[in-house]
Amino acid sequence: MNFLSETAIGILLPFLGTTIGAAAVFFIKGKANPHFHRAMLGFAAGVMTAASVWSLLIPAIDMSEQAGG
């Protein structure tokens, strides 16, 4: 694969995932069970917590150790 096709796949894959996830809201709007709603909010909170730890905090700790902190 060349660079252009890899870039296109790298852009389209998250775009499609986000679009499909957002479109799902319109299909379950008003029909969601409160337990399901709570579970999805908990899942989203867990994903965001994991993203902040692995993408922000751990690299920052590693960088500070390398800088002598």
N, C-alpha and C positions, 0 to 999 in steps of 0.2 A: 504494500500500500504506500502511496505517496503521502507527503505532508498535508496536502489539501484535503484528501479524503479522510485522513485521520482527524484533522481539525473539524471537518464537517460532522463526523460521527461524534466527536467529543462535545460539540455544541448541540447537536440534535437530540442526543440521548437524554440529557438532563431536561431539555426543553419539552420533549414529549412526556417524560415522567411528570413534570410539573403541570403540564396542560391536562393530562389525564386525571391526575390527582385533584386538580381544581374543578374539572368538569364533574367529578363524582359528587361534589357538594350539591350541584343542581339536581342530581337524581335522588339524593337521600334527604334533601331539604325538607324539614318538617316531619319526616318519617322516622328519624333516628330515635332509638330507645335511649333513655337517659343513662343507662349503664354503659351502652356502647359509646355514647358521647363522652362520658367520663374516661373510659378506657382509651379512646383516641386522644384525648387531651393529655393523659398520662404518658402515652406513647410519644407524642410530640415533645413533651417536656423532657423525656428521657433522651430522645435523639438530640435535642438542642444541648442538653447537659453534656452528653458524650462528645458532641462536636466541639464544644468549647474546651473541654479537657484535652482531647487528643489533638486538636488543631491549633489551640492557642496556648494553653497552660504548659503542657509538656515541652513543646518547642521553646517557650520562653524560659523555662527552668534550665533546659539544656544550654541555651545561649548564655544565660547568666553564669552557669558553671564554667563554660569555656572562657568567659571574660574575667573569671577569677572571683565571681560573686558568691 
